[in-house]
Amino acid sequence: MIATSSLPKSPVLPYATPRHRNRRTIARLFQQRDRSARSLRWLLAGLSCWGLFESEAIAQQPFSATIETIQPKDAGIDFIHTDGSNNKHYIMETVIGALALFDYDNDGLIDIYLVNGSPLPGTPPNLTATNRLYRNLGDWKFRDVTEQAGVGDAQYGMGATVGDFDNDGDLDLFVTNFGENVFYVNEGDGTFRQRTDRAGLFSGERFGAGSAFLDMDLDGDLDLYSASYVRFDWKLHKIRTINGKEFSVGPNDYEPAKHFLYRNEGDGHFTDVSDHSGISAIRSPGMGVLSADFDDDGDMDIFVANDQKPNSLLINDGAGIFTNEAILAGIGFDRNGKANGNMAVEYADMNHDGLLDFLTTTYQDEMPVYFECLGPGLFGDSTNIAKIDPKLFPHVKWGVGPIDFDHDGDLDLFYACGHFLTNLRFIDDRTDVKVQSFLLANNGRGRFENVSDSAGDFMKIVESSRSAGFDDLDNDGDIDIIVLNTNAPPSLGRTVVTSGAPSLLVQLVGVKSNRMAVGAVVELERSDSKRLKHVVHAGRGYESHYSNRIHFGLGKTEPTTVRVQWPTGQTQTFSITPGSRRLLLIEGESLPVQSPGTATKP
């Protein structure tokens, strides 16, 4: 066995970037501190990174939530995932497993879309191996509506994301495959129509990965970024033999593939602008994708988690031209200068400093990474400072959720784990194909404690897990969990806040901005003056989509105001009535709409 340690090999200082706006950022960061104070700050940061010094004692708050297991069959979910394998160790088997949580029929209940594999060469046909859509009936009951909705794609599914591309109030669905893209347009009557070719999203056979909708040109409609993994066809198949046992190979054994960027023309059609935007020149084994304004310059940028290559931070110049600044920003590598086997990506304020941080999940023998934001466009690896449990080190980490499970006002961390090497036991006895997931509780200052063993029976499930999705599936105000497991049913977790602390769910409707308000920054101020910040995403985690509604834990306080910076740049502040638990905020309207949990089209 290999001994692990939470101590890094060396402290890491943030990378600087030569772009003019980031030079101004650096000046703003340090102009209020003299040279000696600045030196002391970096010394303490370095000591903390080594785990040798803490500037203040950190008192752990009790974690006051449990996550209960809901049996999928009892909920009406009969989905069984398959990776289509037959011991030939194809590379697509190693990266499969995504989902989408969204309200496809606008009834106020979050529905579940599960992405499936299909039989690979040499595997017998499996007519049930299709993607599935389950309509939420309420009270943890779901019904399979795949056939009537028309979304049962039977290709080898990789990723899924959701966006209202035509601003009609209905959410549309984009699926990537080892095969061809599929784009489903929501008709608003419970059905979808396949419009891949007609919408201009056909890209031929490819090894698809994560995708994200974003308004890259701020024209009020959603464009689409779609990552690819590697270039593969059956003639290129490889295996690796170790001590007489066969194993799948990784992305470094193949050429990286071209990624795609599509501009929405506003007429039901997209144009491929991959070459013009510079995206075609950036080839990498992409996985999770997420978009937001990472450098605070008013336009949408793109983060791509790359497998065994540096992450990509694609910075928008405002005219739709993107430049990869990941290494300059400090998020290409971890603190040891290593390009990890990156899987998922999330973006959240983990330590209440008002700045949004990155979280990435990683392969075995790698820690999941917490890239703390040090200023717009500047990040540093604070995984050790945050005391992320080194028990995660030997496992493969996939889905990640920065969620306030116990409503105390800070974001906890859920990690879905599991391996894919069927002969793993012959080369590593520290982990397994099927393992438990992890739940880490936040102490309120961005330090974490592993509470997996005391957080309910859901955390005792042992599966080979992949993507995880998070939303309020029963409309009781807390955030529940669904995990897609390979070659098994999904896992459903119902969250119960044992302290009784309330929450606020906020849904946005753009008017001048895109209807889904993707890219909006939502900041809540509570009665204790604490501020909580989130961003609206369309595509996140491990090649998945979830959480259109913004969730704030309130603790023992009440909400006072919600400030929204819309994608157009307009800022609105809404005064909130004490006792509010669900709000619909419409761009340009002065008053929030109290929502009982049933969606309407304003």
JOQUIJO-V986777 format. One record per residue. PSI is psi in radians with two decimals (* if undefined). BURIAL is I if it has 16 or more other C-alpha atoms within 10 Angstrom, else O. D_LAST is the distance of its C-alpha to the last C-alpha in whole Angstrom. Layout:
{{PSI;BURIAL;D_LAST} {PSI;BURIAL;D_LAST}}
This chain:
{{2.59;O;59} {2.17;O;58} {2.45;O;57} {2.78;O;54} {2.59;O;54} {-0.04;I;51} {2.29;I;53} {2.87;O;52} {-0.54;O;55} {2.58;O;54} {2.65;I;51} {2.24;I;49} {2.66;O;48} {2.56;I;45} {2.55;O;45} {2.84;I;45} {2.47;I;43} {-0.11;O;45} {2.53;O;41} {-0.70;O;41} {-0.53;O;38} {-0.44;I;39} {-0.71;O;43} {-0.66;O;41} {-0.82;I;39} {-0.73;I;43} {-0.76;O;44} {-0.66;O;41} {-0.63;O;42} {-0.05;O;45} {-0.37;O;46} {0.02;O;46} {2.41;O;49} {3.06;O;52} {-0.74;O;54} {-0.69;O;56} {-0.64;O;52} {-0.73;O;51} {-0.73;O;54} {-0.70;O;53} {-0.81;O;50} {-0.59;O;50} {-0.81;O;53} {-0.66;O;51} {-0.72;I;49} {-0.75;I;51} {-0.68;I;53} {-0.70;I;50} {-0.58;I;49} {-0.14;I;52} {0.30;I;52} {-0.17;O;55} {2.42;O;53} {2.24;O;50} {-0.48;O;50} {2.63;O;49} {2.38;O;49} {1.99;O;46} {2.18;O;45} {2.18;O;43} {2.54;O;41} {2.44;O;41} {2.09;I;38} {1.01;I;36} {2.65;I;35} {2.67;I;36} {2.01;I;34} {2.49;I;35} {2.26;I;36} {2.13;I;34} {2.21;O;36} {-0.75;I;34} {-0.66;O;36} {-0.50;O;35} {-0.04;I;31} {0.25;I;32} {1.91;I;32} {0.31;I;35} {2.29;I;34} {2.05;I;38} {2.59;I;37} {2.49;I;40} {0.06;I;42} {0.32;I;44} {2.84;I;47} {0.65;O;51} {0.40;O;52} {-0.16;I;52} {0.82;I;50} {2.59;I;48} {-0.53;I;46} {-0.41;I;42} {-0.48;I;43} {-0.26;I;43} {0.26;I;40} {2.69;I;38} {1.56;I;35} {2.97;I;31} {2.93;I;28} {2.31;I;24} {2.08;I;22} {2.77;I;18} {1.55;I;16} {-0.42;I;16} {0.19;I;15} {0.70;I;12} {0.12;O;13} {0.03;I;13} {2.42;I;17} {2.15;I;19} {2.93;I;21} {2.20;I;24} {2.14;I;25} {2.24;I;29} {2.34;I;31} {2.83;I;35} {-2.94;I;38} {2.88;I;40} {2.28;I;44} {2.90;I;46} {2.23;O;49} {-0.15;O;52} {2.38;O;49} {2.64;O;49} {2.59;O;46} {1.74;O;43} {-0.30;O;41} {-0.06;O;38} {1.31;I;38} {2.84;I;34} {2.65;I;31} {2.46;I;29} {2.21;I;26} {2.11;I;25} {2.31;I;22} {2.08;I;22} {-0.10;I;23} {2.75;O;23} {0.66;O;26} {0.67;I;27} {2.34;I;27} {2.68;I;26} {2.37;I;27} {2.00;I;28} {0.38;I;26} {-0.86;I;27} {-0.83;O;29} {-0.52;O;27} {-0.39;I;24} {0.60;I;27} {0.44;I;27} {1.04;I;30} {2.39;I;32} {0.27;I;35} {-3.08;I;36} {1.68;I;38} {2.46;I;34} {-0.99;I;34} {2.92;I;30} {2.49;I;27} {2.94;I;24} {2.44;I;20} {2.65;I;17} {1.47;I;15} {-0.45;I;17} {0.18;I;16} {0.66;I;12} {0.08;O;11} {-0.05;I;9} {2.43;I;12} {2.27;I;15} {2.82;I;18} {2.22;I;21} {2.24;I;25} {2.30;I;28} {2.66;I;31} {2.88;I;35} {1.56;I;38} {-2.32;I;38} {2.59;I;35} {2.68;I;32} {2.23;I;29} {2.08;I;26} {2.13;I;23} {2.21;I;20} {2.15;I;18} {-0.14;I;17} {0.07;O;14} {0.39;O;17} {0.03;O;19} {2.77;I;21} {2.70;I;22} {2.26;O;24} {2.10;I;26} {0.52;I;26} {-0.97;I;28} {-0.82;O;31} {-0.58;O;29} {-0.10;I;26} {0.40;I;29} {0.20;I;29} {2.23;O;33} {0.20;O;35} {-3.01;O;38} {2.25;O;40} {2.98;I;39} {1.49;I;39} {2.90;I;35} {-2.49;I;34} {2.73;I;31} {2.80;I;28} {2.39;I;25} {2.51;I;22} {2.71;I;22} {1.53;I;21} {-0.46;I;25} {0.13;I;25} {0.71;I;22} {0.12;I;21} {0.04;I;17} {2.84;I;18} {2.20;I;19} {3.10;I;23} {2.22;I;25} {2.29;I;28} {2.01;I;30} {2.78;I;33} {2.83;I;37} {-1.49;I;39} {2.95;I;43} {2.13;I;45} {2.40;I;46} {3.01;O;48} {-0.48;O;50} {-0.32;O;53} {0.01;O;52} {2.35;O;52} {2.72;I;54} {2.88;O;55} {2.37;O;56} {2.19;O;59} {2.09;O;60} {0.67;O;63} {0.01;O;63} {2.46;O;60} {2.50;I;57} {2.71;I;54} {2.63;I;51} {3.04;I;51} {-3.07;I;48} {-0.43;I;46} {-0.17;O;49} {-0.01;O;51} {2.88;I;49} {2.44;O;48} {2.70;I;44} {2.83;I;42} {2.40;I;40} {2.91;I;36} {2.49;I;33} {2.19;I;31} {2.24;I;28} {2.25;I;27} {2.13;I;23} {-0.08;O;24} {0.10;O;21} {0.41;O;22} {0.17;O;22} {2.51;I;25} {2.66;I;26} {2.31;O;30} {1.95;I;32} {0.44;I;33} {-0.74;I;35} {-0.87;O;38} {-0.64;O;37} {-0.22;I;35} {-0.04;I;38} {-0.66;I;36} {-0.49;O;39} {-0.20;O;42} {1.66;I;40} {2.29;I;41} {2.75;I;41} {1.45;I;41} {2.67;I;37} {-1.83;I;35} {2.54;I;32} {2.48;I;30} {2.55;I;27} {2.43;I;26} {3.12;I;25} {1.58;I;27} {-0.39;I;30} {0.20;I;32} {0.69;O;30} {0.13;I;30} {0.02;I;27} {2.88;I;26} {2.26;I;26} {3.09;I;29} {2.32;I;30} {2.29;I;32} {2.12;I;34} {2.10;I;36} {2.48;I;39} {1.98;I;42} {0.38;I;45} {2.81;I;44} {2.48;I;43} {2.79;I;39} {2.27;I;37} {1.76;I;35} {1.84;I;34} {2.20;I;34} {2.28;I;32} {0.07;I;34} {-0.26;O;30} {0.23;O;31} {0.29;I;31} {2.27;I;34} {2.44;I;35} {2.36;I;38} {1.97;I;39} {0.43;I;39} {-0.80;I;39} {-0.72;I;43} {-0.59;I;43} {-0.22;I;40} {0.28;I;42} {0.16;I;40} {-0.68;I;42} {2.88;I;44} {-3.04;I;45} {-0.34;I;47} {0.14;O;50} {0.42;O;49} {2.36;O;48} {1.91;I;46} {2.94;I;45} {1.34;I;43} {2.44;I;40} {-1.39;I;37} {2.86;I;34} {2.42;I;32} {2.87;I;30} {1.96;I;29} {2.76;I;29} {1.76;I;30} {-0.31;I;33} {0.27;I;35} {0.66;I;33} {0.09;O;34} {0.01;I;31} {2.47;I;32} {2.30;I;30} {2.83;I;33} {2.52;I;33} {2.32;I;35} {2.55;I;36} {2.79;I;38} {3.04;I;41} {3.12;I;44} {2.73;I;47} {0.47;I;50} {2.45;I;47} {2.52;I;45} {2.58;I;41} {2.38;I;40} {1.81;I;38} {1.80;I;38} {2.36;I;38} {2.21;I;36} {-0.07;I;39} {2.85;I;37} {2.06;I;34} {0.14;I;36} {2.28;I;39} {2.69;I;39} {2.60;I;42} {1.90;I;43} {0.47;I;43} {-0.79;I;43} {-0.73;I;46} {-0.68;I;45} {-0.10;I;42} {0.72;I;45} {2.27;I;43} {2.15;I;45} {-0.11;I;48} {-0.31;O;48} {-0.33;I;45} {-0.82;I;47} {-0.23;I;49} {2.82;I;46} {2.19;I;43} {2.36;I;40} {-1.73;I;37} {2.57;I;33} {2.46;I;33} {1.97;I;30} {1.62;I;30} {2.42;I;28} {1.44;I;29} {-0.60;I;30} {0.17;I;32} {0.54;I;29} {0.04;I;32} {0.04;I;30} {2.81;I;31} {2.13;I;31} {3.06;I;33} {2.19;I;34} {2.33;I;34} {2.18;I;36} {2.31;I;37} {2.74;I;40} {2.61;I;43} {3.06;I;45} {-0.15;I;46} {1.91;I;49} {-0.42;O;51} {0.42;O;54} {-0.67;I;53} {-0.34;O;56} {-0.21;O;58} {-0.20;O;57} {2.08;O;56} {0.14;O;56} {-0.27;O;53} {-3.10;I;50} {3.01;I;50} {-0.77;I;47} {2.14;I;46} {2.99;I;45} {2.73;I;43} {3.03;I;40} {2.53;I;40} {2.12;I;38} {2.22;I;38} {2.39;I;38} {2.35;I;37} {0.09;I;39} {-0.20;I;37} {0.41;I;38} {0.40;I;38} {2.54;I;41} {2.56;I;41} {2.38;I;42} {1.98;I;43} {0.34;I;42} {-0.71;I;41} {-0.32;O;44} {0.20;O;43} {0.31;I;39} {2.88;I;39} {-0.34;O;40} {-0.62;I;38} {-0.07;I;39} {-0.05;I;43} {2.35;O;41} {1.90;I;44} {2.98;I;42} {1.55;I;42} {2.69;I;38} {-1.85;I;36} {2.62;I;32} {2.46;I;31} {2.63;I;27} {2.17;I;25} {2.97;I;22} {1.60;I;22} {-0.31;I;23} {0.17;I;23} {0.68;I;20} {0.10;O;23} {-0.21;I;22} {2.93;I;25} {2.13;I;25} {3.04;I;27} {2.44;I;29} {2.33;I;29} {2.25;I;32} {2.16;I;34} {2.46;I;37} {2.43;I;40} {0.68;I;41} {2.93;O;40} {2.82;I;37} {2.90;I;34} {2.31;I;34} {2.24;I;32} {2.14;I;32} {2.12;I;30} {2.34;I;30} {2.08;I;32} {1.85;I;32} {-0.38;O;35} {-0.26;O;35} {0.12;O;32} {2.40;I;30} {3.11;I;26} {3.00;I;24} {2.22;I;20} {2.25;I;17} {2.23;I;15} {2.38;I;12} {2.60;I;11} {2.03;I;8} {2.58;I;10} {-1.12;I;10} {-0.60;I;14} {3.01;I;15} {2.52;I;14} {-0.60;I;11} {-0.16;I;12} {0.55;I;14} {2.26;I;17} {-0.18;I;20} {2.50;I;18} {2.18;I;21} {2.14;I;20} {2.15;I;22} {2.35;I;23} {2.24;I;25} {3.00;I;27} {-0.28;O;29} {0.21;O;32} {0.07;O;31} {2.44;O;31} {2.38;I;28} {2.40;I;26} {2.43;I;25} {2.88;I;23} {2.52;I;22} {2.16;I;19} {2.78;I;21} {1.46;I;20} {2.13;I;24} {3.10;I;26} {-2.50;I;29} {1.56;I;32} {0.65;I;30} {-3.02;I;27} {2.43;I;23} {2.93;I;22} {1.05;I;20} {-0.60;I;16} {2.38;I;16} {2.31;I;18} {2.24;I;21} {2.19;I;23} {2.44;I;26} {-0.23;I;27} {-2.26;I;31} {0.33;I;32} {-3.10;I;30} {2.67;I;26} {2.50;I;23} {-0.85;I;24} {2.67;I;22} {2.16;I;19} {2.21;I;20} {2.16;I;18} {1.82;I;20} {2.78;I;17} {-0.45;I;19} {-0.24;I;19} {-0.27;O;22} {2.44;O;20} {2.33;O;20} {2.50;I;18} {2.14;I;19} {2.24;I;17} {2.36;O;20} {2.29;I;19} {2.28;O;21} {2.45;O;23} {-0.11;O;23} {2.40;I;19} {-0.41;I;19} {2.23;I;15} {2.50;I;13} {2.06;I;9} {2.14;I;10} {2.28;I;8} {2.20;I;11} {-0.33;O;12} {2.51;O;11} {-0.40;O;14} {2.45;O;13} {2.68;I;12} {2.14;I;10} {2.25;O;13} {2.21;I;12} {-0.04;O;15} {-0.08;I;14} {2.16;O;12} {2.57;O;9} {2.85;O;6} {1.81;O;4} {*;O;0}}
